[in-house]
Amino acid sequence: MSKSYASKAILLAVLFTVIVVPTSRAQDDTPTSYFQVDFMKVAPGNEAEYLDVEHSIWKPIHEARQRAGNLVSWSLYMIRYPSGTNTEYNFVTVNAYSDFNHTENSFSDNVVQQAHPGASEADRNEMMNRTGASRDLVRSEMWMLHDVLAPSSPAQYVTVTHMTVPPGGGEDYLTLEREIWKPIHAASVEAGYRSGWGVYSMMFPNGASEPYNYGTVNFFDEYSDIVADIPDEVWENAHPGYTEAMWDDVFARTLEVRSVYDSQLWQLVETTNTAAYED
């Protein structure tokens, strides 16, 4: 693979990097996993209060949900890019589930009592009041995992790219991700340029009015790896014998099966599980 094509592929890989109804399940041993993504808008100057609310009130509750078997993990991210006063949201929480039924109601009074023993009804009301005052919940989305190269530990940075796949094109898109791009990401992980990768579809909301319906996530331990120049041998290890004409076909097929809606950079603030992406 020539340097010109390597540079072209790197640009595409950056643009392809999350979390429409899924059209197919993973064809390997990838476990079924669901992710509720909640988008938060925190007002300037209120970040410290919001982070304390998440840490002191909600993280213990999520840990109790994990112990009860209703939750795989909870993670809090700060949005590095885009940023600024006009952005729609600036923090994101991700709740991971192994069973879709667990998404219905896993905040029982018993779980809250376990997380905050001795808290009175007035105390719990004050927790809710602090939560509401600390941020606005902009919206929530539900995603399903289709394939993954799981990080060995929670990554500090993730690039999250939302994709638009045309109606009826989900199978073609997922096949391309699994057969072409997953080996490239796996070779990149093996060479130390990233720590993981995943491809997802958005379950809810869905429909023609939604601007995106699929996405990929790339996981990074080091900030500098996000834009690292991946050498030719990584691409060659992923697909030995590929010619420049074959790479041209890969890029053309990729552009045909989906378009990129946006790409974002998230930074991990804290999580409840050191194996947050492995279950």
N, C-alpha and C positions, 0 to 999 in steps of 0.2 A: 504493500500500500504506500503510495508516494506521499511526500510531506504535504502536498496541496490537498490530497484527499483526506489525510489525517486531520488537517486543520478544519476542513469542511465537516468531517464527522464529529470532531470535538464541538464545533459550534452547534450542530444539530443535537448532540447529546445534552448540551447545556440547556437548549431550548425545550427538549423533551421531558425534562425532569419535572394535587395529589391524587390529595387524598382527595334521568336516563336509567334505566333499569338494566342490570347486567344481563347479557345475552348468553353467557356460558360460564361454567365452572372450570376451575383449574383442572388440567388433565394429568397432574402429577399428584404428589402427596401433600401439597400445600393444604394446611388445615383451614376450614372455613372460619373466617374472622370478620368481625364487624367493628366499625369505628364511628362513634358519634363525635363529630367535630363541631365545637361551639366557638363562635367568633365573638370576641369581646372588644368593645370600644371603651378605653380608659381615658378620662380627661387629663390634659396636661396638669402636672402637679399632684395627681392622685395615684401615681404608680406605686408608691411605697405602701399606701393603704390597701390598694388592690392586692398586691403581692402578699401582704400580711394576712388578708382575708383568705386567700387561696391556701396559704401555708398553715395558718393556725386553726382555721375553721374547716375548710373543705378537704385538705389532704388527709387528716385523720379519718374523715368520713369515707373517703375513697379507700383508704387502707382497711377499714372495717368491711367495706363492700368486697374487697379482695378476699379477706379472711372468710367471709360468708360464701364465697364461690360465685358471686354474682358479677364479678369484674375481673378482667385479666390485668389491666393496668390503667393508670391515669397519668397524663403528662401535660405540662404547661409549657407553652412556647411564647417567646416574644417575637414579633414580626420585625426582622431587620430591614427587609425591603419587600414591598414599598413602605415608605415611612412619610411622616409629615402630618400636618393638621387636617388635611383634606382626605386622608385615608379612611376607608370605611371601618376598619378595625385595626387593632395593634397588638392584641394578644389572642391566643387560641388555646383551648383545652381539648384534649383527645382522650376519650374513654374507649378502651378496647374490650371487646366481648368475644367469647368463644361460642355463645349461643344467642341467636337473635331474640329469643324470648326474655333474656335477661335485660334487654333494653327497655322493657315496658315499665317496670317499677322496682328499682333496686335501692330505693331510698326509704326503707321502712323506719318506723320510730325506733325499733330495736337497734338498727344499725347506727342511728344517730346517738342513741344512748350509750352504745359501746364506744363510740368515738369520743363522746364528751360526757363521761359518767358524772352524775350529780348535777348536770345542767337542768335548771328549772324551765318551765314553759316560757317564762319571761326571758330567760337567757337565750333560749332557742329563737324566740321572736327577735331579740336583739341581733343575733347572728344573721338572720334573714334581712333585717333592716340594714346592717352594715354591708351585706353582700349587694343588695340592690343599689345602695348609694355609691359603692365603689366602682361600678362599671355598668354599661348597658350591654345586654345580650342582643347582638345584632341579628344573628340567625343561627340555625343549627342544620347540619347535614348528616346523612347516614351513608357510609361507604362500605363496600365489601372488598376484601382482599382476593385477588386471583392468583398471584404468584409473587414469590419473595426470595431474596437472598438476605437472610436475617442477620443484622449486626450481632456481634457477640456481647455487646453492651450498648446502652443507650448512646446514640450519636449526639454530639454537641450541636451539629448543624444539619439541617435538611433542606434540600431544594425541592420545592413542591410545584409541579406544573400541572395545570388543568388543561385537559384536551377536549375537543369537540369531535366526536365520531358520528358520522351520518347514520340515520336510521337503517338498521339491518347490517351495519358494518362492524358490529362488535366482535364477531368471530374472527374476521380477517385482521382486525387490529390486534387482538390478543394473541393470535398465532404469530404475527410479526414480532410482537414484543418477546414472546417466549423463544421463538426459533432463531431470531436474528439478534435482538438487542440484549436479551438476558445473558447469552454467552459472552458478549462484550463487557457487560457489567461484571460478570463473574471473573473474567480475566483482569479487569480493573481492580476488583477487590483483592484478588490473589497478589497483584503487584503492589498493593498498598495505596492506591489512589482514591479509594473510598471504602466505606465499611459495610455498605449494603444497598439494596435496591428493592422496590416493590411496585406492582401495578394494581390499580384499584378501579372499581366502577362506582358511580354514585347511585344509590338506591332511591333516596328521597332527599330533596324533592326531585321530580323527574318530569319530562315532557318537553315539547317543542319550545316552550318559553325559557328553558334553562340554557345559559350560555355555554355550559360544559357538562360532560357526563362521564368522562374517564380521567385518569391521571396517573402519573408516576411520581415516586419519591426516591431521591438519592440521598444516602446518609453519609456524613463526613465527620471524622474525628478532629480534623485540623481545618482551620479557616482557609489556609493557603491551598488545600487540595481542591477546593471548589472550582478553581479556574486553572488547575494544574495542566500542563501540556503533556497529554498521555502519549507515550512513544509508539512508534509503528509496531513494535513487536507485540504490544498488548493486543492490538487489533488482529495481527497475524495469528497470535495464539488462539484467539477466539474463533477465527474462521480461516484455518490454513488453506492456502491455495487460491484465495479470492483474488481475482484480477480487478483492475480499475474499472472495467466495464461492469463487473459484478457489483462493485461498490456503488457505481452509478445507479444500478437497478435498485439496490437497497434504499438509497436516498429517495429515489423517485417513488418507490412503493410506499415508503414512510409518509411522504407528503400527500399521497393519494388517500391513505386510510384514515388520516386524522389531521386536524389543524390545532395549533397551540393557541389557547385562549389567554393564558398568562403564566408567568413563572415567578415564584416568590422564594425568599430566603427566610427560614425560621431558625431561631436559636433556642435550645432547650434551657428552661429555667429550673425545673425540677420534675421528678417523676416518682411514682410509688414502687417501681419495680426495676431492678437492674436487668431483668430479662424482658423488658417491655415489648419488644418486637419479635420474640421468639415463640410465643405461645400460638 
